[in-house]
Amino acid sequence: MNYNNRKFRPLKNSKNGEVSEDLIFHYSQEGNILTCKYSGANILAGHLIGLVDPRGNIDMRYHQVNKHGEIKTGICHSKPVVLANGKIQLLEDWEWTSGGKGKGTSVLEEL
């Protein structure tokens, strides 16, 4: 699975997350290396870098600056699900590593 030039938006997120529905993730991929830039109402600037396995699962790390000027970092593992319309949903398990507390889940859907 290749995520290059795909865009995703959040459908669901845990309460302790900062991702809001207006945020757009812009994915790029070369080989199995994935990068992404994102921003929205709650996040002024965010980036992630990850590795994509042969089944499309993503092991990533992220860092972001929120609307309060705080830097936060975390890890995330995403599992793709191909929908009937051919678009991808990403089922995510994430955890804060700096600036936030706890773990959570989110669902992203391809635009």
Secondary structure as the mmCIF struct_conf table of DSSP 4:
data_model
#
loop_
_struct_conf.conf_type_id
_struct_conf.id
_struct_conf.beg_label_comp_id
_struct_conf.beg_label_asym_id
_struct_conf.beg_label_seq_id
_struct_conf.end_label_comp_id
_struct_conf.end_label_asym_id
_struct_conf.end_label_seq_id
TURN_TY1_P TURN_TY1_P1 ASN A 4 ASN A 5
STRN STRN1 LYS A 7 ASN A 13
TURN_TY1_P TURN_TY1_P2 LYS A 15 ASN A 16
TURN_TY1_P TURN_TY1_P3 GLU A 21 ASP A 22
STRN STRN2 ILE A 24 GLU A 30
TURN_TY1_P TURN_TY1_P4 GLY A 31 ASN A 32
STRN STRN3 ILE A 33 SER A 39
BEND BEND1 ALA A 41 ASN A 42
STRN STRN4 ILE A 43 VAL A 52
TURN_TY1_P TURN_TY1_P5 PRO A 54 ARG A 55
BEND BEND2 GLY A 56 GLY A 56
STRN STRN5 ILE A 58 ASN A 66
TURN_TY1_P TURN_TY1_P6 LYS A 67 HIS A 68
BEND BEND3 GLY A 69 GLY A 69
STRN STRN6 ILE A 71 VAL A 82
TURN_TY1_P TURN_TY1_P7 ALA A 84 ASN A 85
BEND BEND4 GLY A 86 GLY A 86
STRN STRN7 ILE A 88 SER A 98
BEND BEND5 GLY A 99 GLY A 100
BEND BEND6 GLY A 102 GLY A 102
STRN STRN8 LYS A 103 GLU A 110
#
